Amino acid sequence: MATGALAISALATGAVAIGAVAIGVLAIRRVRILEARIDLLHIRELTVDRLTVLEK
């Protein structure tokens, strides 16, 4: 019976670890998406700056 309890405990620990990894992966993806958006905004700003200089 103790072996069964240990097995269940190990499974629960594994499930928690897998969940933590999944949450970490999602968080990294969100950060990358935000970084990409920031990069796009920066590119737009540079483009507007160049156009402004050309108009002068």
Protein Blocks (a to p, Z undefined) as FASTA:
>chain_A
ZZmmmmmmmmmmmmmmmmmmmmmmmmmmmmmmmmmmmmmmmmmmmmmmmmmmmmZZ
